[in-house]
Amino acid sequence: MSTFDHTSLVQNINQQIKSLRTTQPDTMTAFNQLARSAMTEGQVSAKHKELIALAIGITQHCSGCVGFHVKALQKLGCTRAELEEMLAVCVYMGGGPALMYAAETLAAWENMAPQAAK
């Protein structure tokens, strides 16, 4: 299992984003509105939208994205089997680099799981 700590990464990113909210309020407000609008459940469920967002984060090699979207998926009740199936598509489309981030994602899933689920 990876020793990479996605929980700390997410906390550190949130601290830096807090600073940007102060210095760049218009941009951050617009980004938050965009995220809220894009992720609102519609014809596509919130869980499926989070799976898509995580897949994009994986193929774009974004460790922060992995942490944020794994956490969101766990809250939405995503199963490990659903996650692994999405990871297979990422590896198919993204090759070796996506495989490395797929492994990182599984480690994040394990490390960020609520204690009751471990």
N, CA, C and O atoms as CSV, one atom per row, in Angstrom:
chain,resi,resn,atom,element,x,y,z
A,1,MET,N,N,0.840,-1.178,0.000
A,1,MET,CA,C,0.000,0.000,0.000
A,1,MET,C,C,0.888,1.245,0.000
A,1,MET,O,O,1.959,1.268,0.606
A,2,SER,N,N,0.423,2.254,-0.680
A,2,SER,CA,C,1.167,3.509,-0.795
A,2,SER,C,C,1.220,4.239,0.540
A,2,SER,O,O,0.289,4.163,1.340
A,3,THR,N,N,2.313,4.939,0.766
A,3,THR,CA,C,2.426,5.769,1.969
A,3,THR,C,C,2.047,7.215,1.669
A,3,THR,O,O,2.099,8.067,2.555
A,4,PHE,N,N,1.668,7.495,0.426
A,4,PHE,CA,C,1.233,8.831,0.036
A,4,PHE,C,C,-0.032,9.168,0.811
A,4,PHE,O,O,-0.970,8.371,0.839
A,5,ASP,N,N,-0.069,10.333,1.438
A,5,ASP,CA,C,-1.175,10.709,2.318
A,5,ASP,C,C,-2.106,11.698,1.621
A,5,ASP,O,O,-1.870,12.906,1.634
A,6,HIS,N,N,-3.160,11.172,1.017
A,6,HIS,CA,C,-4.111,12.027,0.306
A,6,HIS,C,C,-4.930,12.891,1.260
A,6,HIS,O,O,-5.348,13.989,0.892
A,7,THR,N,N,-5.161,12.414,2.473
A,7,THR,CA,C,-5.908,13.219,3.445
A,7,THR,C,C,-5.155,14.503,3.744
A,7,THR,O,O,-5.748,15.582,3.734
A,8,SER,N,N,-3.861,14.408,4.010
A,8,SER,CA,C,-3.049,15.606,4.263
A,8,SER,C,C,-2.967,16.483,3.022
A,8,SER,O,O,-3.013,17.709,3.122
A,9,LEU,N,N,-2.846,15.864,1.856
A,9,LEU,CA,C,-2.792,16.629,0.615
A,9,LEU,C,C,-4.057,17.467,0.444
A,9,LEU,O,O,-3.979,18.653,0.126
A,10,VAL,N,N,-5.221,16.854,0.653
A,10,VAL,CA,C,-6.491,17.575,0.529
A,10,VAL,C,C,-6.553,18.713,1.545
A,10,VAL,O,O,-6.992,19.814,1.213
A,11,GLN,N,N,-6.119,18.459,2.774
A,11,GLN,CA,C,-6.112,19.512,3.799
A,11,GLN,C,C,-5.192,20.659,3.401
A,11,GLN,O,O,-5.556,21.825,3.559
A,12,ASN,N,N,-4.016,20.348,2.893
A,12,ASN,CA,C,-3.069,21.391,2.472
A,12,ASN,C,C,-3.611,22.197,1.300
A,12,ASN,O,O,-3.482,23.421,1.272
A,13,ILE,N,N,-4.209,21.523,0.343
A,13,ILE,CA,C,-4.794,22.231,-0.798
A,13,ILE,C,C,-5.919,23.141,-0.326
A,13,ILE,O,O,-6.027,24.282,-0.776
A,14,ASN,N,N,-6.757,22.642,0.578
A,14,ASN,CA,C,-7.844,23.475,1.102
A,14,ASN,C,C,-7.310,24.738,1.769
A,14,ASN,O,O,-7.916,25.803,1.647
A,15,GLN,N,N,-6.188,24.632,2.469
A,15,GLN,CA,C,-5.571,25.817,3.097
A,15,GLN,C,C,-5.148,26.833,2.040
A,15,GLN,O,O,-5.377,28.032,2.196
A,16,GLN,N,N,-4.536,26.351,0.973
A,16,GLN,CA,C,-4.093,27.259,-0.085
A,16,GLN,C,C,-5.277,27.865,-0.834
A,16,GLN,O,O,-5.238,29.030,-1.229
A,17,ILE,N,N,-6.318,27.078,-1.024
A,17,ILE,CA,C,-7.522,27.595,-1.683
A,17,ILE,C,C,-8.175,28.670,-0.823
A,17,ILE,O,O,-8.713,29.648,-1.341
A,18,LYS,N,N,-8.125,28.482,0.489
A,18,LYS,CA,C,-8.675,29.494,1.399
A,18,LYS,C,C,-7.993,30.839,1.157
A,18,LYS,O,O,-8.651,31.879,1.160
A,19,SER,N,N,-6.700,30.820,0.953
A,19,SER,CA,C,-5.954,32.045,0.656
A,19,SER,C,C,-6.430,32.657,-0.658
A,19,SER,O,O,-6.620,33.870,-0.748
A,20,LEU,N,N,-6.622,31.820,-1.677
A,20,LEU,CA,C,-7.100,32.324,-2.967
A,20,LEU,C,C,-8.504,32.912,-2.862
A,20,LEU,O,O,-8.831,33.864,-3.570
A,21,ARG,N,N,-9.331,32.352,-1.987
A,21,ARG,CA,C,-10.673,32.914,-1.799
A,21,ARG,C,C,-10.598,34.351,-1.295
A,21,ARG,O,O,-11.460,35.173,-1.606
A,22,THR,N,N,-9.564,34.647,-0.518
A,22,THR,CA,C,-9.376,36.002,0.005
A,22,THR,C,C,-8.816,36.932,-1.061
A,22,THR,O,O,-9.296,38.054,-1.228
A,23,THR,N,N,-7.804,36.468,-1.779
A,23,THR,CA,C,-7.130,37.355,-2.733
A,23,THR,C,C,-7.787,37.381,-4.108
A,23,THR,O,O,-7.632,38.350,-4.852
A,24,GLN,N,N,-8.524,36.316,-4.451
A,24,GLN,CA,C,-9.158,36.221,-5.767
A,24,GLN,C,C,-10.626,35.796,-5.629
A,24,GLN,O,O,-11.023,34.758,-6.159
A,25,PRO,N,N,-11.423,36.588,-4.927
A,25,PRO,CA,C,-12.793,36.157,-4.627
A,25,PRO,C,C,-13.671,35.953,-5.862
A,25,PRO,O,O,-14.474,35.020,-5.891
A,26,ASP,N,N,-13.538,36.791,-6.866
A,26,ASP,CA,C,-14.383,36.642,-8.058
A,26,ASP,C,C,-14.101,35.325,-8.777
A,26,ASP,O,O,-15.022,34.604,-9.162
A,27,THR,N,N,-12.825,35.025,-8.949
A,27,THR,CA,C,-12.447,33.785,-9.629
A,27,THR,C,C,-12.905,32.574,-8.834
A,27,THR,O,O,-13.459,31.632,-9.401
A,28,MET,N,N,-12.681,32.592,-7.539
A,28,MET,CA,C,-13.035,31.439,-6.713
A,28,MET,C,C,-14.549,31.259,-6.632
A,28,MET,O,O,-15.033,30.127,-6.637
A,29,THR,N,N,-15.301,32.352,-6.556
A,29,THR,CA,C,-16.761,32.256,-6.550
A,29,THR,C,C,-17.253,31.666,-7.865
A,29,THR,O,O,-18.128,30.801,-7.879
A,30,ALA,N,N,-16.684,32.138,-8.967
A,30,ALA,CA,C,-17.077,31.621,-10.281
A,30,ALA,C,C,-16.732,30.139,-10.412
A,30,ALA,O,O,-17.525,29.360,-10.939
A,31,PHE,N,N,-15.549,29.751,-9.931
A,31,PHE,CA,C,-15.158,28.341,-10.000
A,31,PHE,C,C,-16.108,27.483,-9.166
A,31,PHE,O,O,-16.537,26.418,-9.611
A,32,ASN,N,N,-16.435,27.941,-7.967
A,32,ASN,CA,C,-17.345,27.183,-7.100
A,32,ASN,C,C,-18.722,27.044,-7.741
A,32,ASN,O,O,-19.341,25.984,-7.650
A,33,GLN,N,N,-19.206,28.100,-8.385
A,33,GLN,CA,C,-20.496,28.027,-9.077
A,33,GLN,C,C,-20.427,27.043,-10.244
A,33,GLN,O,O,-21.359,26.270,-10.464
A,34,LEU,N,N,-19.327,27.074,-10.985
A,34,LEU,CA,C,-19.136,26.138,-12.092
A,34,LEU,C,C,-19.147,24.697,-11.581
A,34,LEU,O,O,-19.829,23.838,-12.140
A,35,ALA,N,N,-18.393,24.444,-10.525
A,35,ALA,CA,C,-18.324,23.095,-9.954
A,35,ALA,C,C,-19.697,22.643,-9.470
A,35,ALA,O,O,-20.120,21.522,-9.753
A,36,ARG,N,N,-20.387,23.505,-8.748
A,36,ARG,CA,C,-21.705,23.162,-8.221
A,36,ARG,C,C,-22.677,22.849,-9.372
A,36,ARG,O,O,-23.425,21.873,-9.315
A,37,SER,N,N,-22.656,23.680,-10.399
A,37,SER,CA,C,-23.539,23.481,-11.547
A,37,SER,C,C,-23.212,22.182,-12.285
A,37,SER,O,O,-24.112,21.415,-12.625
A,38,ALA,N,N,-21.940,21.941,-12.528
A,38,ALA,CA,C,-21.528,20.744,-13.267
A,38,ALA,C,C,-21.821,19.464,-12.498
A,38,ALA,O,O,-22.143,18.440,-13.100
A,39,MET,N,N,-21.713,19.511,-11.175
A,39,MET,CA,C,-21.833,18.296,-10.381
A,39,MET,C,C,-23.243,18.062,-9.842
A,39,MET,O,O,-23.484,17.050,-9.184
A,40,THR,N,N,-24.175,18.970,-10.104
A,40,THR,CA,C,-25.548,18.787,-9.648
A,40,THR,C,C,-26.173,17.603,-10.373
A,40,THR,O,O,-26.039,17.453,-11.588
A,41,GLU,N,N,-26.853,16.773,-9.605
A,41,GLU,CA,C,-27.479,15.591,-10.186
A,41,GLU,C,C,-28.542,16.005,-11.195
A,41,GLU,O,O,-29.351,16.897,-10.939
A,42,GLY,N,N,-28.525,15.353,-12.325
A,42,GLY,CA,C,-29.508,15.583,-13.387
A,42,GLY,C,C,-29.788,14.256,-14.053
A,42,GLY,O,O,-30.140,13.286,-13.381
A,43,GLN,N,N,-29.639,14.197,-15.365
A,43,GLN,CA,C,-29.798,12.932,-16.082
A,43,GLN,C,C,-28.681,11.958,-15.709
A,43,GLN,O,O,-28.849,10.741,-15.796
A,44,VAL,N,N,-27.549,12.504,-15.297
A,44,VAL,CA,C,-26.416,11.702,-14.823
A,44,VAL,C,C,-26.357,11.869,-13.308
A,44,VAL,O,O,-26.413,12.990,-12.803
A,45,SER,N,N,-26.247,10.767,-12.589
A,45,SER,CA,C,-26.231,10.815,-11.126
A,45,SER,C,C,-24.981,11.512,-10.606
A,45,SER,O,O,-23.961,11.588,-11.291
A,46,ALA,N,N,-25.082,12.018,-9.382
A,46,ALA,CA,C,-23.931,12.666,-8.745
A,46,ALA,C,C,-22.754,11.697,-8.644
A,46,ALA,O,O,-21.606,12.088,-8.855
A,47,LYS,N,N,-23.035,10.440,-8.325
A,47,LYS,CA,C,-21.957,9.451,-8.211
A,47,LYS,C,C,-21.261,9.247,-9.554
A,47,LYS,O,O,-20.033,9.173,-9.611
A,48,HIS,N,N,-22.027,9.156,-10.621
A,48,HIS,CA,C,-21.410,8.971,-11.936
A,48,HIS,C,C,-20.613,10.201,-12.352
A,48,HIS,O,O,-19.571,10.077,-12.996
A,49,LYS,N,N,-21.096,11.382,-11.990
A,49,LYS,CA,C,-20.344,12.600,-12.295
A,49,LYS,C,C,-19.022,12.612,-11.534
A,49,LYS,O,O,-18.002,13.035,-12.078
A,50,GLU,N,N,-19.027,12.155,-10.288
A,50,GLU,CA,C,-17.785,12.079,-9.512
A,50,GLU,C,C,-16.838,11.040,-10.101
A,50,GLU,O,O,-15.626,11.255,-10.128
A,51,LEU,N,N,-17.373,9.921,-10.570
A,51,LEU,CA,C,-16.524,8.924,-11.229
A,51,LEU,C,C,-15.877,9.512,-12.482
A,51,LEU,O,O,-14.702,9.262,-12.753
A,52,ILE,N,N,-16.641,10.288,-13.240
A,52,ILE,CA,C,-16.091,10.939,-14.431
A,52,ILE,C,C,-15.005,11.929,-14.029
A,52,ILE,O,O,-13.931,11.957,-14.630
A,53,ALA,N,N,-15.286,12.740,-13.012
A,53,ALA,CA,C,-14.303,13.729,-12.555
A,53,ALA,C,C,-13.020,13.046,-12.084
A,53,ALA,O,O,-11.921,13.514,-12.382
A,54,LEU,N,N,-13.158,11.949,-11.353
A,54,LEU,CA,C,-11.977,11.216,-10.891
A,54,LEU,C,C,-11.216,10.629,-12.075
A,54,LEU,O,O,-9.986,10.670,-12.100
A,55,ALA,N,N,-11.926,10.091,-13.046
A,55,ALA,CA,C,-11.261,9.540,-14.229
A,55,ALA,C,C,-10.448,10.614,-14.947
A,55,ALA,O,O,-9.325,10.362,-15.384
A,56,ILE,N,N,-11.014,11.801,-15.067
A,56,ILE,CA,C,-10.276,12.897,-15.703
A,56,ILE,C,C,-9.060,13.260,-14.861
A,56,ILE,O,O,-7.976,13.471,-15.405
A,57,GLY,N,N,-9.223,13.337,-13.538
A,57,GLY,CA,C,-8.095,13.634,-12.654
A,57,GLY,C,C,-6.977,12.614,-12.790
A,57,GLY,O,O,-5.798,12.968,-12.793
A,58,ILE,N,N,-7.354,11.345,-12.903
A,58,ILE,CA,C,-6.360,10.276,-13.053
A,58,ILE,C,C,-5.606,10.438,-14.365
A,58,ILE,O,O,-4.376,10.382,-14.387
A,59,THR,N,N,-6.333,10.637,-15.455
A,59,THR,CA,C,-5.668,10.717,-16.751
A,59,THR,C,C,-4.919,12.031,-16.944
A,59,THR,O,O,-4.079,12.140,-17.837
A,60,GLN,N,N,-5.219,13.033,-16.107
A,60,GLN,CA,C,-4.477,14.301,-16.140
A,60,GLN,C,C,-3.359,14.326,-15.093
A,60,GLN,O,O,-2.656,15.327,-14.949
A,61,HIS,N,N,-3.201,13.211,-14.362
A,61,HIS,CA,C,-2.127,13.040,-13.376
A,61,HIS,C,C,-2.224,14.057,-12.242
A,61,HIS,O,O,-1.240,14.708,-11.891
A,62,CYS,N,N,-3.420,14.183,-11.678
A,62,CYS,CA,C,-3.694,15.172,-10.632
A,62,CYS,C,C,-3.943,14.472,-9.294
A,62,CYS,O,O,-5.046,13.986,-9.042
A,63,SER,N,N,-2.922,14.421,-8.444
A,63,SER,CA,C,-3.053,13.760,-7.139
A,63,SER,C,C,-4.089,14.447,-6.257
A,63,SER,O,O,-4.828,13.778,-5.534
A,64,GLY,N,N,-4.148,15.763,-6.309
A,64,GLY,CA,C,-5.161,16.487,-5.538
A,64,GLY,C,C,-6.564,16.093,-5.969
A,64,GLY,O,O,-7.448,15.901,-5.134
A,65,CYS,N,N,-6.762,15.976,-7.274
A,65,CYS,CA,C,-8.066,15.554,-7.799
A,65,CYS,C,C,-8.422,14.164,-7.272
A,65,CYS,O,O,-9.568,13.909,-6.900
A,66,VAL,N,N,-7.445,13.279,-7.243
A,66,VAL,CA,C,-7.676,11.933,-6.723
A,66,VAL,C,C,-8.205,12.024,-5.297
A,66,VAL,O,O,-9.214,11.398,-4.970
A,67,GLY,N,N,-7.542,12.790,-4.453
A,67,GLY,CA,C,-7.964,12.906,-3.060
A,67,GLY,C,C,-9.367,13.469,-2.912
A,67,GLY,O,O,-10.189,12.897,-2.196
A,68,PHE,N,N,-9.651,14.581,-3.577
A,68,PHE,CA,C,-10.962,15.221,-3.451
A,68,PHE,C,C,-12.087,14.328,-3.972
A,68,PHE,O,O,-13.136,14.216,-3.338
A,69,HIS,N,N,-11.873,13.698,-5.118
A,69,HIS,CA,C,-12.960,12.925,-5.719
A,69,HIS,C,C,-13.134,11.553,-5.075
A,69,HIS,O,O,-14.252,11.038,-5.038
A,70,VAL,N,N,-12.061,10.949,-4.568
A,70,VAL,CA,C,-12.214,9.709,-3.797
A,70,VAL,C,C,-13.048,9.991,-2.554
A,70,VAL,O,O,-13.963,9.234,-2.231
A,71,LYS,N,N,-12.737,11.067,-1.868
A,71,LYS,CA,C,-13.491,11.438,-0.663
A,71,LYS,C,C,-14.972,11.643,-0.999
A,71,LYS,O,O,-15.848,11.163,-0.279
A,72,ALA,N,N,-15.244,12.352,-2.084
A,72,ALA,CA,C,-16.630,12.596,-2.494
A,72,ALA,C,C,-17.335,11.287,-2.852
A,72,ALA,O,O,-18.494,11.084,-2.489
A,73,LEU,N,N,-16.640,10.407,-3.561
A,73,LEU,CA,C,-17.244,9.130,-3.952
A,73,LEU,C,C,-17.566,8.263,-2.744
A,73,LEU,O,O,-18.595,7.588,-2.724
A,74,GLN,N,N,-16.709,8.274,-1.751
A,74,GLN,CA,C,-16.989,7.504,-0.546
A,74,GLN,C,C,-18.241,8.032,0.142
A,74,GLN,O,O,-19.051,7.250,0.639
A,75,LYS,N,N,-18.406,9.344,0.177
A,75,LYS,CA,C,-19.610,9.939,0.774
A,75,LYS,C,C,-20.864,9.583,-0.021
A,75,LYS,O,O,-21.951,9.471,0.547
A,76,LEU,N,N,-20.716,9.407,-1.331
A,76,LEU,CA,C,-21.859,9.090,-2.191
A,76,LEU,C,C,-22.173,7.596,-2.238
A,76,LEU,O,O,-23.104,7.179,-2.927
A,77,GLY,N,N,-21.403,6.791,-1.511
A,77,GLY,CA,C,-21.683,5.362,-1.438
A,77,GLY,C,C,-21.133,4.537,-2.584
A,77,GLY,O,O,-21.606,3.428,-2.833
A,78,CYS,N,N,-20.151,5.058,-3.277
A,78,CYS,CA,C,-19.508,4.308,-4.353
A,78,CYS,C,C,-18.843,3.066,-3.764
A,78,CYS,O,O,-18.269,3.116,-2.676
A,79,THR,N,N,-18.923,1.969,-4.481
A,79,THR,CA,C,-18.268,0.747,-4.020
A,79,THR,C,C,-16.874,0.636,-4.627
A,79,THR,O,O,-16.564,1.269,-5.637
A,80,ARG,N,N,-16.063,-0.165,-4.002
A,80,ARG,CA,C,-14.720,-0.402,-4.552
A,80,ARG,C,C,-14.824,-1.051,-5.933
A,80,ARG,O,O,-14.024,-0.753,-6.820
A,81,ALA,N,N,-15.799,-1.929,-6.114
A,81,ALA,CA,C,-15.976,-2.582,-7.417
A,81,ALA,C,C,-16.297,-1.553,-8.505
A,81,ALA,O,O,-15.776,-1.649,-9.616
A,82,GLU,N,N,-17.144,-0.579,-8.198
A,82,GLU,CA,C,-17.447,0.484,-9.170
A,82,GLU,C,C,-16.192,1.286,-9.481
A,82,GLU,O,O,-15.911,1.603,-10.637
A,83,LEU,N,N,-15.446,1.607,-8.438
A,83,LEU,CA,C,-14.202,2.352,-8.612
A,83,LEU,C,C,-13.231,1.582,-9.505
A,83,LEU,O,O,-12.665,2.145,-10.442
A,84,GLU,N,N,-13.043,0.305,-9.215
A,84,GLU,CA,C,-12.090,-0.504,-9.978
A,84,GLU,C,C,-12.500,-0.628,-11.443
A,84,GLU,O,O,-11.641,-0.645,-12.325
A,85,GLU,N,N,-13.791,-0.712,-11.708
A,85,GLU,CA,C,-14.251,-0.788,-13.096
A,85,GLU,C,C,-13.925,0.507,-13.842
A,85,GLU,O,O,-13.504,0.474,-14.999
A,86,MET,N,N,-14.120,1.638,-13.180
A,86,MET,CA,C,-13.762,2.921,-13.784
A,86,MET,C,C,-12.252,3.006,-13.987
A,86,MET,O,O,-11.796,3.532,-15.002
A,87,LEU,N,N,-11.474,2.498,-13.037
A,87,LEU,CA,C,-10.015,2.518,-13.169
A,87,LEU,C,C,-9.559,1.717,-14.383
A,87,LEU,O,O,-8.596,2.095,-15.051
A,88,ALA,N,N,-10.239,0.620,-14.670
A,88,ALA,CA,C,-9.889,-0.182,-15.846
A,88,ALA,C,C,-10.059,0.630,-17.127
A,88,ALA,O,O,-9.250,0.516,-18.048
A,89,VAL,N,N,-11.105,1.447,-17.188
A,89,VAL,CA,C,-11.312,2.302,-18.363
A,89,VAL,C,C,-10.205,3.353,-18.445
A,89,VAL,O,O,-9.712,3.655,-19.531
A,90,CYS,N,N,-9.817,3.909,-17.293
A,90,CYS,CA,C,-8.716,4.889,-17.270
A,90,CYS,C,C,-7.431,4.279,-17.816
A,90,CYS,O,O,-6.727,4.906,-18.607
A,91,VAL,N,N,-7.130,3.067,-17.397
A,91,VAL,CA,C,-5.908,2.406,-17.864
A,91,VAL,C,C,-6.004,2.135,-19.362
A,91,VAL,O,O,-5.032,2.326,-20.094
A,92,TYR,N,N,-7.167,1.694,-19.814
A,92,TYR,CA,C,-7.375,1.461,-21.250
A,92,TYR,C,C,-7.111,2.735,-22.048
A,92,TYR,O,O,-6.427,2.693,-23.070
A,93,MET,N,N,-7.642,3.857,-21.595
A,93,MET,CA,C,-7.528,5.110,-22.341
A,93,MET,C,C,-6.207,5.833,-22.090
A,93,MET,O,O,-5.728,6.563,-22.958
A,94,GLY,N,N,-5.613,5.636,-20.908
A,94,GLY,CA,C,-4.424,6.407,-20.538
A,94,GLY,C,C,-3.119,5.637,-20.462
A,94,GLY,O,O,-2.067,6.239,-20.248
A,95,GLY,N,N,-3.158,4.322,-20.631
A,95,GLY,CA,C,-1.938,3.530,-20.642
A,95,GLY,C,C,-1.215,3.470,-19.302
A,95,GLY,O,O,-1.827,3.568,-18.239
A,96,GLY,N,N,0.103,3.305,-19.382
A,96,GLY,CA,C,0.946,3.132,-18.197
A,96,GLY,C,C,0.840,4.249,-17.175
A,96,GLY,O,O,0.706,3.963,-15.985
A,97,PRO,N,N,0.894,5.533,-17.595
A,97,PRO,CA,C,0.762,6.603,-16.608
A,97,PRO,C,C,-0.569,6.539,-15.853
A,97,PRO,O,O,-0.611,6.785,-14.647
A,98,ALA,N,N,-1.648,6.212,-16.554
A,98,ALA,CA,C,-2.941,6.087,-15.879
A,98,ALA,C,C,-2.930,4.906,-14.915
A,98,ALA,O,O,-3.583,4.954,-13.872
A,99,LEU,N,N,-2.196,3.847,-15.251
A,99,LEU,CA,C,-2.075,2.701,-14.355
A,99,LEU,C,C,-1.425,3.116,-13.039
A,99,LEU,O,O,-1.854,2.676,-11.973
A,100,MET,N,N,-0.398,3.956,-13.102
A,100,MET,CA,C,0.266,4.425,-11.886
A,100,MET,C,C,-0.710,5.222,-11.015
A,100,MET,O,O,-0.730,5.063,-9.794
A,101,TYR,N,N,-1.513,6.074,-11.642
A,101,TYR,CA,C,-2.492,6.863,-10.887
A,101,TYR,C,C,-3.677,6.009,-10.449
A,101,TYR,O,O,-4.323,6.323,-9.449
A,102,ALA,N,N,-3.973,4.944,-11.175
A,102,ALA,CA,C,-5.004,4.007,-10.730
A,102,ALA,C,C,-4.563,3.341,-9.429
A,102,ALA,O,O,-5.356,3.193,-8.499
A,103,ALA,N,N,-3.294,2.941,-9.370
A,103,ALA,CA,C,-2.765,2.352,-8.135
A,103,ALA,C,C,-2.796,3.371,-7.002
A,103,ALA,O,O,-3.147,3.034,-5.871
A,104,GLU,N,N,-2.429,4.621,-7.304
A,104,GLU,CA,C,-2.488,5.687,-6.297
A,104,GLU,C,C,-3.925,5.880,-5.818
A,104,GLU,O,O,-4.164,6.109,-4.633
A,105,THR,N,N,-4.867,5.787,-6.732
A,105,THR,CA,C,-6.277,5.960,-6.384
A,105,THR,C,C,-6.748,4.858,-5.450
A,105,THR,O,O,-7.484,5.125,-4.500
A,106,LEU,N,N,-6.335,3.625,-5.709
A,106,LEU,CA,C,-6.703,2.526,-4.808
A,106,LEU,C,C,-6.119,2.743,-3.414
A,106,LEU,O,O,-6.778,2.466,-2.412
A,107,ALA,N,N,-4.890,3.236,-3.353
A,107,ALA,CA,C,-4.286,3.530,-2.050
A,107,ALA,C,C,-5.069,4.633,-1.349
A,107,ALA,O,O,-5.320,4.550,-0.146
A,108,ALA,N,N,-5.455,5.661,-2.092
A,108,ALA,CA,C,-6.250,6.742,-1.503
A,108,ALA,C,C,-7.581,6.201,-1.002
A,108,ALA,O,O,-8.041,6.579,0.075
A,109,TRP,N,N,-8.197,5.322,-1.773
A,109,TRP,CA,C,-9.481,4.722,-1.381
A,109,TRP,C,C,-9.335,4.016,-0.037
A,109,TRP,O,O,-10.168,4.181,0.855
A,110,GLU,N,N,-8.278,3.234,0.098
A,110,GLU,CA,C,-8.043,2.507,1.352
A,110,GLU,C,C,-7.735,3.461,2.504
A,110,GLU,O,O,-8.292,3.332,3.595
A,111,ASN,N,N,-6.851,4.412,2.252
A,111,ASN,CA,C,-6.405,5.314,3.316
A,111,ASN,C,C,-7.477,6.299,3.756
A,111,ASN,O,O,-7.486,6.726,4.911
A,112,MET,N,N,-8.376,6.663,2.857
A,112,MET,CA,C,-9.382,7.676,3.170
A,112,MET,C,C,-10.722,7.071,3.575
A,112,MET,O,O,-11.653,7.800,3.917
A,113,ALA,N,N,-10.825,5.742,3.539
A,113,ALA,CA,C,-12.089,5.089,3.889
A,113,ALA,C,C,-12.426,5.359,5.352
A,113,ALA,O,O,-11.543,5.356,6.209
A,114,PRO,N,N,-13.706,5.592,5.631
A,114,PRO,CA,C,-14.105,5.740,7.036
A,114,PRO,C,C,-13.701,4.502,7.829
A,114,PRO,O,O,-13.671,3.397,7.288
A,115,GLN,N,N,-13.397,4.683,9.087
A,115,GLN,CA,C,-12.916,3.575,9.923
A,115,GLN,C,C,-13.859,2.379,9.903
A,115,GLN,O,O,-13.403,1.235,9.900
A,116,ALA,N,N,-15.158,2.624,9.890
A,116,ALA,CA,C,-16.130,1.529,9.907
A,116,ALA,C,C,-16.042,0.674,8.650
A,116,ALA,O,O,-16.382,-0.508,8.677
A,117,ALA,N,N,-15.587,1.267,7.546
A,117,ALA,CA,C,-15.515,0.539,6.278
A,117,ALA,C,C,-14.218,-0.232,6.125
A,117,ALA,O,O,-14.099,-1.039,5.203
A,118,LYS,N,N,-13.236,-0.011,6.998
A,118,LYS,CA,C,-11.925,-0.663,6.864
A,118,LYS,C,C,-11.947,-2.062,7.431
A,118,LYS,O,O,-10.931,-2.755,7.402
